[in-house]
C-alpha cells in the first residue's frame, strides 16, 4: 500500500514501518503530546511539533501527510500512555491500603501528568472542532468503558452494578472537574478538603460509612 506525501511523492507503508521510522514517529507523537499539554492544541502547530521533535517539516510530512493524520495518531499515542499510567497505578497499592482511597489519590495524580493534560486539552478543543471531536470519540469511549468503567473496579471498589458504577463515575468526574476547574485561592487547603470529601462520599456510597461521615464534627 502506498500513500502520498504533501509534495505528491509516494511512500509505501512498509517503508514507514522500519524500526528507525517507528522511532521517529514515536518522537513526533511524544512532541505533539507534550506541546498539547504545555502550550495547547492550537499553539502546537505542525511547525512547532517538528521543531520539538528535531525534524524538518518535510521529514514530518513523510510520516504524517496532514494535520488530521497527525492528530489521529497523537490521540492513539496519548491513549496508550494514559492506559500504561493507569495500569501502573492500579498495581501500585500497598498491603492494607484502602482500595478506594488509593484509587482516588492515584487518579488525582494521573490527572496532572502530561498524557492526561494533553487529552483534557483535546477534549476542550473537540467542543468546537469537528475533526478533533471525530478523532477523539473512540478513545473517549474506550477509556470510559475499559479503564474507568471496568479495569478501575479493582482500584475503586470490589463490586459491579449501577451503584458501584455510579460511585466510580462520581469520584471520577468530581476529580476531573476539580483538576480542570482550578482552585484560585487557598489552593492546598481547599483541595485537600475536597479530596477528603470525595473519599468519604465513595465510602458512603459503597456502604462503608454513613452520610454523617461526609463532614464529621
Secondary structure in CASP SS format (residue, H / E / C, confidence):
PFRMAT SS
TARGET T0000
AUTHOR 0000-0000-0000
METHOD secondary structure of the structure
MODEL  1
X C 1.00
X E 1.00
X E 1.00
X E 1.00
X C 1.00
X C 1.00
X C 1.00
X C 1.00
X C 1.00
X E 1.00
X E 1.00
X E 1.00
X C 1.00
X C 1.00
X H 1.00
X H 1.00
X H 1.00
X C 1.00
X H 1.00
X H 1.00
X H 1.00
X H 1.00
X H 1.00
X H 1.00
X H 1.00
X H 1.00
X H 1.00
X H 1.00
X H 1.00
X H 1.00
X H 1.00
X H 1.00
X H 1.00
X H 1.00
X H 1.00
X H 1.00
X H 1.00
X H 1.00
X H 1.00
X C 1.00
X C 1.00
X C 1.00
X C 1.00
X C 1.00
X C 1.00
X H 1.00
X H 1.00
X H 1.00
X H 1.00
X H 1.00
X H 1.00
X H 1.00
X C 1.00
X C 1.00
X C 1.00
X C 1.00
X H 1.00
X H 1.00
X H 1.00
X H 1.00
X H 1.00
X H 1.00
X H 1.00
X C 1.00
X C 1.00
X C 1.00
X H 1.00
X H 1.00
X H 1.00
X H 1.00
X H 1.00
X H 1.00
X H 1.00
X H 1.00
X H 1.00
X H 1.00
X H 1.00
X H 1.00
X H 1.00
X H 1.00
X H 1.00
X H 1.00
X H 1.00
X H 1.00
X H 1.00
X H 1.00
X H 1.00
X H 1.00
X H 1.00
X H 1.00
X H 1.00
X C 1.00
X C 1.00
X C 1.00
X C 1.00
X C 1.00
X C 1.00
X C 1.00
X H 1.00
X H 1.00
X H 1.00
X H 1.00
X H 1.00
X H 1.00
X H 1.00
X H 1.00
X H 1.00
X H 1.00
X H 1.00
X H 1.00
X C 1.00
X C 1.00
X C 1.00
X H 1.00
X H 1.00
X H 1.00
X H 1.00
X H 1.00
X H 1.00
X H 1.00
X H 1.00
X H 1.00
X H 1.00
X H 1.00
X H 1.00
X H 1.00
X C 1.00
X C 1.00
X C 1.00
X H 1.00
X H 1.00
X H 1.00
X H 1.00
X H 1.00
X H 1.00
X H 1.00
X H 1.00
X H 1.00
X H 1.00
X H 1.00
X H 1.00
X H 1.00
X H 1.00
X H 1.00
X H 1.00
X H 1.00
X H 1.00
X H 1.00
X H 1.00
X H 1.00
X H 1.00
X C 1.00
X H 1.00
X H 1.00
X H 1.00
X H 1.00
X C 1.00
X C 1.00
X C 1.00
X C 1.00
X C 1.00
X H 1.00
X H 1.00
X H 1.00
X H 1.00
X H 1.00
X H 1.00
X H 1.00
X H 1.00
X H 1.00
X H 1.00
X H 1.00
X H 1.00
X H 1.00
X H 1.00
X H 1.00
X H 1.00
X H 1.00
X H 1.00
X H 1.00
X H 1.00
X C 1.00
X C 1.00
X C 1.00
X C 1.00
X C 1.00
X H 1.00
X H 1.00
X H 1.00
X H 1.00
X H 1.00
X H 1.00
X H 1.00
X H 1.00
X H 1.00
X H 1.00
X H 1.00
X H 1.00
X H 1.00
X H 1.00
X H 1.00
X H 1.00
X H 1.00
X H 1.00
X H 1.00
X C 1.00
X C 1.00
X C 1.00
X C 1.00
X C 1.00
X H 1.00
X H 1.00
X H 1.00
X H 1.00
X H 1.00
X C 1.00
X C 1.00
END
